[in-house]
């Protein structure tokens, strides 16, 4: 009896003082990159779950039953889009969570408002390799796009949870301010590398190079998704020799290391084997991802 009265008094105090207890908005993200941004915007009002942890090739993911369970409980889904995570469509169908259907307020295609790079023109066939029909999907590697993604997340959270719209707006402003200031610092740090020749294994870094005005001379892959060939590597070697500028070979963690390392050694180039995602190599947040990348290049 005493505890019932005590609980009743406590509940009455909460009502009179305007204190409210709300269930956090459950956000399911395709990757830790988008999850980090969502956490920055949602703060204490969200519970964020990432389906893909750390540095993973998002082109080749095998869905798991646990992912369906996450989607069943989700209020908001953030996907990569550009037909690179089409497997999520099947999970949405199986989960039968109408909040996450395309066009609903619980659905975000993070690529929606991104200015896409390397969109192919004309007819496409298998001889061109693994060409992405809607352009290069590694768009989170331009931090300016992080601002675009953050706004989209903020707008959807306000639709889903209008009671905390002021907090979402304030968190978004804070995140945008911090990220914008960092972008200026990163650009200043990388200006010394504008004459370097960058070589990558796969076309993973196009948005990063575009963001910081860095010069990529080629990829080790003969074509996207096609392993390096001797003739292709010879041609790329000749390009580097003719340039006579210092070179950096940059390879993402989930691509072959040895061939990239050998190529770098042959050309007396710096070799960097780096994560392109939050959640690996000690990278703890979206902003920290670029601190890590810029520090790795400049040091």
N, C-alpha and C positions, 0 to 999 in steps of 0.2 A: 504493500500500500504506500509506504514511504517513497519508494523509488518511482511509482507511478505518478505521485504528486510532484516529485522532483522533476521528472521528465516533462510533465505538463507545464510546470513553471518555466522550464528552460525553453520549451517550444513557444510559449507565450512571449517570452523575452525576445526570441528570434523574430517573431512576427512584428512586435512593436518597434524593434530597432532596425528592421528592414534586412536582417541577415537571411540569406537564402543559400540552400544547399542544392546545387545542380549537378547532374551527372555530366562528366566531361564529354566533349564531342570526340567520338572515336574516329581518328583519321588513319586510313590505310594508304601507304605510299608504295609505289613500285620500287623505290630505291632509298638509300640513306640520304642521298643528296636532297631530294624533295622533302623527305621527312625532317631534315634539319631546318629547312626554311619554314615548314609548317609549324614546327615546335617554336621557332622564334616569333612567329606571328600569333600562334594560339596561346602560348604561355601556359599558365595553370589551368586553362579552360579546355585543354585538349589532351587526349591520350593518343600518341602517335605510334603506329606500328609500321615497320618496313618489311616488305615481302622479300626483297633481295638485299642481303647484307654485304657491305664492303665492296671490294673491287671484283666485279663479275662482268662477263661479256653478256650484255643484255640482249644480244641477238639470239642467244641459244640458252634458253631457260626451260627447265622441265618443271611444270606446275606440280604442287604438292597438295594433298588433301587438307593440310593445315591452313593453306591459303584460302580455301573455300570458307572455312570456319571464321577466319578473320573478316572476310567480306560479308558474311551473314550478319555480323555485329557492327559493321562500319556505318558511320553517318556520312563520311566523305572519302572518296577514292581519288588519288592523284596518280595519273598514269603518264608514261613517256610519250605515247602517241606515235604518229608518223609510221604506222604499221610495224613498229619494232617490238611491240609487246601485244601482238594480236592474241596471244594465248590467254590474256586477261579477259577477253570477251567470253570465252567458254566458262571461265570461273564465275563471271557475273551471272551468266545464264543458270549455272548450277546453284549458285548461292540464292537466287530468287529474291534478292534484296532490291526492291523497286527504287529505293533512294539512289542507287548507283547506276541506274540506266542512263545511257547517253541523253543529254538534254535536261536531266533532272538536276536539282541543286546540290546533290551529293556526288556529282561527277565532274572531275577536272581532267581535261587533256592539257597537260602543261605546255605542249608545243603550240597551242592555239594561236597565240599572239606573237610568236617568235618570228623574226626575220630569218628565214631558212637559207642555208648555204648549200651549194653544190646540188641544186635541183636539176636533174638531167633533162635535156631537151631532145625532142625527136623520138624516134623509135628506140626501144631497148630490147636487147636479147642477151642470151647467156654468154656470148663471146665477150661481153663487157665486164664480166665478173659479178660480184655481189653488189650491184648498184642499187641504191635506195631510191625508190620511185618518188618519194616526197622530199628528198634532200638528206643531207647529213644529219643524223639524229643525236649527235653528241653536244647538243646546244647548251647544256648547263655549264659547259666549260668556258663560256663567256660570262663573266660576272654581271654584265649589263643585263643579260637575260635572267639572272637571278632576281633582279628588281621587277622584271615583268612577271615572273612566276609568283613572286611574293604578293604582288597586287591581286593576281587572280585568286590566290589562296585566301587573302584577306576578304575579298568581296564575297566569296562563297561561304566563309565562316560567318560573316555578318548575316547572310541570308538564312543560314541554318540556325544560328544562335544570336538573334538580334538583341537579347538582353545584355550581352557583353560586347556589343559593337564598339563602344568607346574604347575598351581595352584592346580589341583587335586593331582598331585604327591607330592607337598610340603605339602599340608594338610594331606595327607596320612602319610607322614614321621613324621609330628608333632604328629598326633594322635597315631601312633605306638610307638613313643618315650615316650609319656606321659603314655599310657596304660602299656607299658612294665615296666616302672619305678614303677607304681602303683602296678603291680602284685608282684614285689619283696617286697614292703611294706606290702601288704595283706598277703603274705605267712609268713613273719616274725611275723606279729601280730597273726596269727592263729596257729603258731607252738606250742603254749602253750596248744592247745586244741586237739592235735593229739591223746591223750589217752581218750578223752571223748567218750561216746556212744551217737550217734545221732539217733533219731527216727523221721521219717516223717509220714505224713498221706498218701501221694501218692508219687510215684517215680518221684517227680519233681526235686529233688536236686542232682541227681547222678553225673551230670557234675561238679557241685560246689564242692561236696565232693572229686571227682577225682582230680580236679584242686589243691586243698589245702591239700590233703592227710589226710582227715578226715574220721573217722570210723563210718559208718552207720550200725546199728545192725538189723534194720527192719523197716517195714511200718505198720501203724495201719490198713490199708486196708488188708483184708484177701488175696485178689488177686487184681491186677490192675483194678480199676473201681468197685470193689465189696466192699460193706460196711464192717466195722470191725465186726467180730463175737466174741462171748465170748471165745470160745476155742482158737482162734487165739491170742486174747489179753492176755489170761492166759499164753500161750506159750512164748509170747514176754516178759511178766513180769518176768517169770522164767529166761529168758536169761539175763535180766538186773540185777536180784538179784545175779545170779552166777558171773557176771562180777565184781560187787562191784566198778565200776568206775562211776564218776559223769556223769549224762545224760542231754541231751538237746532235747526237743521235738520241732521240727520245722515244722510248718504248713503254707502253702501258703494261702493268704487271701481269695481265692474263694472256699476253702474246709472247711468242718464243724469245727467249733472252739471248741464247748463244749466237744466233745469226746476226743479231743487232750488235752484240758486243764485239764480234769478230770484225764486222764492217767498220765500226768506230775505231778499233785498234789499227786497222789497215790504213785509215786516213788520219791518224793522229787526232781524232775527234773526241770530245767529251761524250761519255756514254751515261745516260740517265735512264734508270729503270724505275718508273714512278707510278703511283696510283693516280687514277683519274676520278676517284670517287671518295666521298665521305665514308668513314667506317673501316678504313684499312690504313696501314703505314702510319698509325698514330694520328690520323686526321679525324678530328672530333666534331667539326661543324662545317657548314658551307663556306663561311669566311675563312676558317682555318685551312680549308682545302687550297685556297689560292695563296695564303701565306706559305704553306708547304711547297707548292709548285714554284713560286717565285724565289723562295729561299734556295731551293734545290738547284735552280738554274744559275742564280747569281753567286752562289757559294762554291 
